[in-house]
Amino acid sequence: MADISKKEEKILNQFQDLSKQAKPKPKYLKNILLAFIVGGIICTIGQFILNMLIKYGVPEDAAKKWLPIIMVFLGALLTGLGVYDKIANFGGAGTVVPITGFANAMVAPAIEFKKEGFVFGVAAKMFTIAGPVLVYGIGTSVLVGLVYYLLKLFGFI
C-alpha cells in the first residue's frame, strides 16, 4: 500500500469528520414507536376482518383459514397499487412482521422485474426475499414435527 503523506492523512481525517457530521442520526425511539403502532394497526385490521367473518356466519375454524388469505391479498393489492411502500416508509419494520409483509416481499420484486419476462423476471425474482423464508420455515417445521413425533413415540408426550 502506498505511503500517505501527512497532508493527505489530514485531508482524509477532515473528510471523515465532515462525513460523520453530515450523516443523519437515527431516531431509534421514533422508529420503534412507529413500527409498533403501524404493526398494531395491521394486526387490528386483521382482527376486525376475523370478527366480521365470524359475525356474518363463517365458522371460526374456517374464518381463521380465510384470514391469512385475505391479509396476503390485501398486502399484495396495496403493493401493486404502490400504497404499501408508502406505509412501509412511514411504519418501517411494523409492516414487515405481519403476513402482509410477506405478500409485499413476494409482489414487489415481481413487479420490479416484470420487464425481464415471466420466467427469469417475475417467477425468479419474486422468491429472492421470500425464498429463504420459505426454505427455513418449512425446514424448521419438519424438524419440529419430527421431534414431536419422536417424543410422542417414546412416551415423553
Number of C-alpha atoms within 10 A of each C-alpha: 3 4 7 10 9 9 9 11 12 12 12 13 12 12 12 12 11 11 11 11 10 9 8 8 8 8 8 9 9 11 16 14 14 18 21 16 15 19 23 15 14 19 18 12 13 19 13 12 17 21 15 13 18 16 11 8 9 15 11 14 9 12 17 15 11 15 16 16 13 15 22 19 16 16 26 22 17 19 23 16 10 12 12 21 17 12 15 18 10 15 21 20 18 24 28 17 14 19 19 28 23 19 22 28 21 24 22 20 20 23 15 13 17 16 11 13 12 13 10 13 17 21 16 16 23 23 17 14 15 18 15 11 13 12 10 11 11 12 12 12 11 12 11 12 12 12 12 13 13 13 12 11 10 8 8 8 9
